[in-house]
Amino acid sequence: MNNAPRIKIISCKDPLLWYAKHIGEVFNLVRIEQGSKEYYWTREKDPPHYLNWVAERDAVMLTNEESL
């Protein structure tokens, strides 16, 4: 079982963002950035696996019990 925190992309308000084509997919969470807005940081699945952000409003955190 993978114990790393994960997020699932549920929407994308901007079709130009990198994750617009990944709605419904699950990514390992690297960190959460908090401030005036909240962002989840994750690695893209496509090489070269850039570190990139996802707007909090466009994703949900998954628990270890939730299935992919």
Sequence and secondary structure as in RCSB ss.txt:
>XXXX:A:sequence
MNNAPRIKIISCKDPLLWYAKHIGEVFNLVRIEQGSKEYYWTREKDPPHYLNWVAERDAVMLTNEESL
>XXXX:A:secstr
   S EEEE   S TTSGGGGGTT EEEEEEEE SSS EEEEE SSTT  EEEEEGGGEEEE TTS  
